[in-house]
């Protein structure tokens, strides 16, 4: 396993390419995306993009992604900071799913840019789940815009304060 993460700018660029491809699938575009992921050291993401390119080239449909595009891509703690910052500043609502190797799933729920709830597959709801999300080193994120799929509020910390604390922890 690599000890260094790809640059955040590269991950954002690849995520944007993937978002555009989800809206307008193209085999050549997915092959270029695969090359970008390979350059970033994300072999699983590269393989997934190659599989989509192959399916498109063979005339197969990509399951439901074009009908419900969201934002997705590889996620590191630094990418998570930027994601949360973007969601907060643009006052988006929706569910941010983080899937990590080994089957760990963390879902962060946002309402008008504010983090209201966090749920993890391997710890308690609320702050423990938020801490679990912040500790994931190699995950994949998917952000589905819309009303959060829960109305529960397990987090009372101000999102700006939470983001500042998280970013300071990463800077150390």
HELIX and SHEET records of a PDB file:
HELIX    1   1 UNK A    8  UNK A   23  1                                  16    
HELIX    2   2 UNK A   27  UNK A   40  1                                  14    
HELIX    3   3 UNK A   43  UNK A   57  1                                  15    
HELIX    4   4 UNK A   77  UNK A   89  1                                  13    
HELIX    5   5 UNK A  127  UNK A  135  1                                   9    
HELIX    6   6 UNK A  159  UNK A  171  1                                  13    
SHEET    1   A 5 UNK A  71  UNK A  75  0                                        
SHEET    2   A 5 UNK A 139  UNK A 145 -1                                        
SHEET    3   A 5 UNK A  94  UNK A 100 -1                                        
SHEET    4   A 5 UNK A 105  UNK A 111 -1                                        
SHEET    5   A 5 UNK A 114  UNK A 120 -1                                        
END                                                                             
